[in-house]
Amino acid sequence: MAWNVVRRLGRSCDIWVITSDKNRSAIEGKLRQEPLGNVKFHYVGLPERMTPLLQFMGGLHLYAYLWQWAAYSAARRLHRQ
């Protein structure tokens, strides 16, 4: 569903998509098949040392919270450009 939203928005305006760096290979593979000229992707990741958080109860929430702050910081930097 999200891919279709990105495709449709990209037809009428320039957009940035901020996503996890874990999605990079799948997205770049899809872009080779179907280039999206008005869409730019920015990949945000957390340091590998944070990955063990995903193994503990509540760790996924903390990981997601930290990732959202990193994405917010990236969005602010991109907006200033």
Secondary structure, DSSP 8 states (H G I E B T S, - for coil): -HHHHHHHHHHHS-EEEEEEGGGHHHHHHHHHHS--TTEEEEEE---GGGGGGGGSTTHHHHHHHHHHHHHHHHHHHHHH-
